[in-house]
Amino acid sequence: MALSSAGIHGAYLRSELAAEVGPQAVRSALRNGGIRTWWPGVLIDASRELDRHTRAAAALLTLGPHAAITGSTAAHLHGCSAIDGRLIHALVPYGRNPRPRDGLVVHHADPFHDDVVELDQLRVVVLERVISDLLCTARPADALAVTDQALALIADDRREAFRGRVQERLARRPDPRGTVRGARLLGLATGRAESPPESWLLLAIVERGFPPPEANWCVRSSDGRVLYRIDLAWPELRIAVEYDGYAAHLGREDMDAARADDLQRRGWIVIRVTAQDLRCISRLETELRLAFQRRGCSI
């Protein structure tokens, strides 16, 4: 229920809303459930309480004009959704210590306003800073997945420039913790993974001592036509790992089996992986080691 045009994505400062529509109208809307108190002094349209933009706007109204959205919340707003975004992450300058709020995580930094852009009327930390921070602080598999998503947003001819800017930020990060790990994950990211599980799978493989595979490798015919794209491949060894995500492959079982058979006829060793294998990687690890041994490589 939109009481006023003064709000941002259905979030309002109570004082501003009351000044525009009157205190009685605000109290009436609170009683009938059209709006609700989100944090003290901040109201939201009750129909939008799960909307990330609404909750981010409420955070900025709570924290004031010096705050910006950061972390996984900022990643979502930039279009990178690999990391759970239920909590709202915001950045404020040192010296400002807002009271804790449920569902709001406040981070502190030196002046950062040169690193803020406006997205959908919200102050949001720029993507390269968001990625450099997450590479150092998020769970490694998630950090790689969100970096792959960020690179995928960028045109091929600009990806290395973006990677370079993230690398520079890692090198001059005030808190050095996690920067070595972050640089390693940045080196693994390609922007070619088509889903977070493919990024998670790549990292799990590399962490077990295998050389980094090529992501979404194209198998071509003798005349150059693309026949297949393999999720993860070591093309010089003709070893392929195919991730069978449930949603993407539901109803395609026969087609996937025929594809694997054709690749095998073309000399490829094909290892099929499911979501269950991501939870317990031992089967994949065993089959990969056997495949490398068949190709004369000891891992």
C-alpha positions as CSV (number, residue, x, y, z in Angstrom):
1,M,0.0,0.0,0.0
2,A,1.7,3.2,-1.2
3,L,0.6,6.0,1.1
4,S,3.0,8.5,-0.3
5,S,5.5,9.2,-3.1
6,A,8.0,10.3,-0.4
7,G,9.1,6.7,0.3
8,I,11.8,4.7,-1.4
9,H,10.7,1.2,-2.6
10,G,7.9,1.2,0.0
11,A,10.1,2.3,2.9
12,Y,9.4,5.5,4.8
13,L,10.7,7.7,7.6
14,R,7.7,7.8,9.9
15,S,8.3,11.5,10.6
16,E,8.3,12.4,6.8
17,L,5.3,10.2,6.1
18,A,3.3,11.8,9.0
19,A,4.3,15.3,7.8
20,E,2.9,14.5,4.3
21,V,-0.3,12.5,5.0
22,G,-0.9,13.3,8.6
23,P,-0.3,11.3,11.9
24,Q,-3.8,9.9,11.9
25,A,-3.4,8.4,8.4
26,V,-0.2,6.7,9.5
27,R,-1.8,5.3,12.7
28,S,-4.7,4.1,10.7
29,A,-2.4,2.3,8.2
30,L,-0.5,0.7,11.0
31,R,-3.7,-0.6,12.6
32,N,-5.1,-2.1,9.5
33,G,-1.7,-3.7,8.6
34,G,-1.1,-1.7,5.4
35,I,2.2,-0.6,6.8
36,R,4.4,-1.8,9.6
37,T,7.2,-0.6,11.7
38,W,10.4,-2.2,10.5
39,W,13.0,-0.4,12.7
40,P,12.3,2.4,15.1
41,G,11.3,5.5,13.1
42,V,11.1,3.5,9.8
43,L,8.0,2.1,8.2
44,I,7.5,-0.2,5.3
45,D,4.7,-1.2,3.0
46,A,3.6,-4.5,4.6
47,S,3.2,-6.2,1.2
48,R,6.9,-5.6,0.4
49,E,8.6,-6.7,3.6
50,L,10.4,-9.5,1.8
51,D,11.6,-7.3,-1.0
52,R,15.4,-6.8,-0.9
53,H,15.1,-3.2,-2.3
54,T,12.6,-2.3,0.4
55,R,14.7,-3.7,3.2
56,A,17.8,-2.0,1.8
57,A,16.0,1.3,1.6
58,A,14.8,0.9,5.2
59,A,18.4,0.3,6.3
60,L,19.6,3.5,4.6
61,L,16.7,5.5,6.1
62,T,17.7,4.1,9.5
63,L,21.4,4.8,9.2
64,G,21.3,8.2,7.5
65,P,22.8,9.8,4.5
66,H,26.4,8.7,5.2
67,A,25.6,5.0,4.8
68,A,25.7,2.7,1.8
69,I,24.6,-0.8,1.0
70,T,27.6,-3.3,0.9
71,G,28.5,-6.9,1.0
72,S,26.2,-9.6,-0.3
73,T,23.2,-7.2,-0.3
74,A,25.1,-4.9,-2.7
75,A,26.1,-7.9,-4.8
76,H,22.4,-8.8,-5.2
77,L,21.6,-5.2,-6.1
78,H,24.3,-5.3,-8.8
79,G,22.8,-8.5,-10.2
80,C,25.0,-11.1,-8.5
81,S,22.9,-13.4,-6.3
82,A,25.2,-16.3,-5.4
83,I,25.4,-15.4,-1.7
84,D,22.3,-15.6,0.6
85,G,20.9,-12.1,0.9
86,R,18.5,-12.3,3.7
87,L,20.5,-10.1,6.0
88,I,21.0,-6.5,4.9
89,H,24.6,-5.3,5.0
90,A,25.4,-1.6,5.2
91,L,28.6,0.4,5.5
92,V,29.0,3.5,7.7
93,P,32.1,5.6,8.4
94,Y,34.1,5.0,11.6
95,G,32.8,7.1,14.4
96,R,29.2,6.3,13.7
97,N,27.9,3.5,15.9
98,P,24.2,2.9,15.2
99,R,22.3,0.7,17.6
100,P,22.0,-3.0,16.6
101,R,18.9,-3.9,14.5
102,D,17.6,-7.3,13.8
103,G,18.4,-8.3,10.2
104,L,20.9,-5.5,9.7
105,V,24.6,-6.0,9.7
106,V,26.6,-2.7,10.0
107,H,30.2,-2.6,8.8
108,H,32.7,0.3,9.3
109,A,35.3,1.8,7.0
110,D,37.3,5.0,6.4
111,P,35.7,7.5,4.1
112,F,34.3,5.5,1.2
113,H,31.9,7.9,-0.7
114,D,34.0,7.8,-3.8
115,D,33.1,4.1,-4.0
116,V,29.4,4.6,-3.9
117,V,27.0,4.6,-6.9
118,E,23.2,5.1,-7.0
119,L,21.3,2.0,-8.1
120,D,17.5,2.1,-8.2
121,Q,17.6,5.2,-5.9
122,L,19.8,3.4,-3.3
123,R,23.3,4.2,-2.3
124,V,25.4,1.1,-3.1
125,V,29.1,0.3,-2.9
126,V,30.6,-0.1,-6.4
127,L,30.9,-3.7,-7.7
128,E,34.7,-4.0,-7.7
129,R,34.9,-3.1,-4.0
130,V,32.0,-5.4,-3.1
131,I,33.8,-8.3,-4.9
132,S,37.2,-7.6,-3.4
133,D,35.6,-7.6,0.1
134,L,33.6,-10.8,-0.5
135,L,36.7,-12.6,-1.9
136,C,38.3,-12.0,1.5
137,T,35.4,-12.6,3.8
138,A,32.8,-14.9,2.3
139,R,32.9,-18.6,2.3
140,P,35.4,-19.5,-0.5
141,A,32.9,-21.3,-2.7
142,D,30.4,-18.5,-2.5
143,A,33.1,-15.9,-3.1
144,L,34.2,-17.6,-6.3
145,A,30.5,-18.0,-7.4
146,V,29.7,-14.3,-6.9
147,T,33.0,-13.3,-8.7
148,D,32.0,-15.5,-11.6
149,Q,28.6,-13.8,-11.7
150,A,30.2,-10.3,-11.6
151,L,32.6,-11.2,-14.5
152,A,29.6,-12.6,-16.4
153,L,27.9,-9.2,-16.3
154,I,30.9,-7.6,-18.0
155,A,31.6,-7.7,-21.8
156,D,34.4,-10.2,-22.6
157,D,36.8,-7.4,-23.7
158,R,36.4,-5.6,-20.4
159,R,36.7,-8.5,-18.0
160,E,40.4,-8.4,-17.5
161,A,40.3,-4.7,-16.7
162,F,37.7,-5.4,-14.0
163,R,39.8,-8.3,-12.7
164,G,42.7,-5.9,-12.6
165,R,40.8,-3.3,-10.6
166,V,39.7,-6.0,-8.1
167,Q,43.3,-7.2,-7.8
168,E,44.5,-3.7,-7.1
169,R,41.9,-3.3,-4.3
170,L,43.0,-6.6,-2.8
171,A,46.7,-5.4,-2.8
172,R,45.8,-2.2,-1.0
173,R,43.1,-3.5,1.3
174,P,43.6,-2.0,4.8
175,D,42.8,-5.4,6.4
176,P,45.2,-7.9,4.9
177,R,43.3,-10.9,6.3
178,G,42.0,-13.1,3.5
179,T,43.8,-11.2,0.7
180,V,46.0,-14.2,-0.3
181,R,43.0,-16.4,-0.5
182,G,41.0,-13.7,-2.3
183,A,43.7,-13.4,-5.0
184,R,43.7,-17.1,-5.6
185,L,39.9,-17.2,-6.0
186,L,40.0,-14.2,-8.3
187,G,42.5,-16.1,-10.5
188,L,40.1,-19.1,-10.7
189,A,37.1,-17.0,-11.7
190,T,36.3,-16.8,-15.4
191,G,32.8,-15.5,-15.8
192,R,31.8,-18.5,-17.8
193,A,30.1,-20.6,-15.1
194,E,26.4,-20.7,-15.8
195,S,25.3,-21.3,-12.2
196,P,26.8,-21.1,-8.7
197,P,27.1,-24.9,-8.4
198,E,29.4,-24.9,-11.4
199,S,31.7,-22.5,-9.5
200,W,31.4,-24.5,-6.3
201,L,32.3,-27.6,-8.3
202,L,35.4,-26.0,-9.9
203,L,36.7,-24.9,-6.5
204,A,36.1,-28.4,-5.0
205,I,38.1,-30.0,-7.8
206,V,41.0,-27.5,-7.6
207,E,41.1,-27.9,-3.8
208,R,41.7,-31.6,-4.2
209,G,44.9,-31.0,-6.2
210,F,43.6,-31.2,-9.8
211,P,44.7,-28.6,-12.3
212,P,42.0,-25.9,-13.0
213,P,39.6,-27.0,-15.7
214,E,38.2,-24.9,-18.5
215,A,34.7,-23.7,-17.8
216,N,32.1,-24.2,-20.5
217,W,34.5,-25.5,-23.0
218,C,33.2,-25.8,-26.6
219,V,33.5,-29.1,-28.5
220,R,33.5,-28.4,-32.2
221,S,33.0,-30.4,-35.3
222,S,35.7,-30.7,-38.0
223,D,34.2,-27.7,-39.8
224,G,34.2,-25.5,-36.6
225,R,30.6,-25.8,-35.6
226,V,29.9,-25.9,-31.8
227,L,28.5,-29.3,-31.0
228,Y,28.5,-29.2,-27.2
229,R,29.6,-27.0,-24.3
230,I,31.1,-28.9,-21.5
231,D,30.7,-27.5,-18.0
232,L,34.3,-28.3,-16.9
233,A,36.9,-29.8,-19.2
234,W,40.5,-30.6,-19.5
235,P,40.5,-30.5,-23.3
236,E,44.1,-31.7,-23.8
237,L,43.2,-34.8,-21.9
238,R,39.6,-35.1,-23.2
239,I,38.2,-35.3,-19.6
240,A,34.8,-33.7,-19.0
241,V,32.8,-33.1,-15.9
242,E,29.1,-32.4,-16.5
243,Y,26.9,-30.9,-13.7
244,D,23.4,-32.2,-13.8
245,G,21.5,-29.6,-11.9
246,Y,18.0,-30.8,-11.1
247,A,15.9,-27.9,-12.5
248,A,18.0,-27.5,-15.7
249,H,18.1,-31.2,-16.5
250,L,14.6,-32.3,-15.4
251,G,13.0,-34.2,-18.3
252,R,16.3,-34.2,-20.2
253,E,17.7,-37.5,-18.9
254,D,17.6,-39.3,-22.2
255,M,19.1,-36.3,-24.1
256,D,21.9,-36.0,-21.5
257,A,22.7,-39.7,-21.8
258,A,22.9,-39.5,-25.6
259,R,25.2,-36.4,-25.3
260,A,27.5,-38.3,-22.9
261,D,27.5,-41.3,-25.2
262,D,28.4,-39.2,-28.2
263,L,31.2,-37.4,-26.3
264,Q,32.6,-40.8,-25.3
265,R,32.6,-41.9,-28.9
266,R,34.6,-38.8,-29.7
267,G,37.2,-39.9,-27.2
268,W,36.1,-38.1,-24.1
269,I,35.9,-39.5,-20.6
270,V,32.7,-38.0,-19.2
271,I,31.9,-37.8,-15.5
272,R,28.4,-36.8,-14.5
273,V,27.9,-34.9,-11.3
274,T,24.7,-34.2,-9.3
275,A,23.9,-31.9,-6.4
276,Q,24.5,-34.9,-4.0
277,D,28.1,-35.1,-5.2
278,L,28.6,-31.4,-4.2
279,R,27.7,-32.5,-0.6
280,C,30.1,-35.4,-0.7
281,I,32.8,-35.1,-3.3
282,S,34.5,-38.4,-2.7
283,R,32.9,-40.2,-5.7
284,L,33.9,-37.5,-8.1
285,E,37.4,-37.3,-6.7
286,T,37.9,-41.1,-7.2
287,E,36.5,-41.0,-10.7
288,L,38.6,-38.0,-11.7
289,R,41.8,-39.6,-10.4
290,L,41.0,-42.7,-12.4
291,A,40.4,-40.6,-15.5
292,F,43.7,-38.8,-15.1
293,Q,45.5,-42.1,-14.6
294,R,43.9,-43.4,-17.8
295,R,45.4,-40.4,-19.6
296,G,48.8,-41.1,-18.1
297,C,48.7,-38.3,-15.4
298,S,49.2,-39.0,-11.7
299,I,47.4,-36.5,-9.4
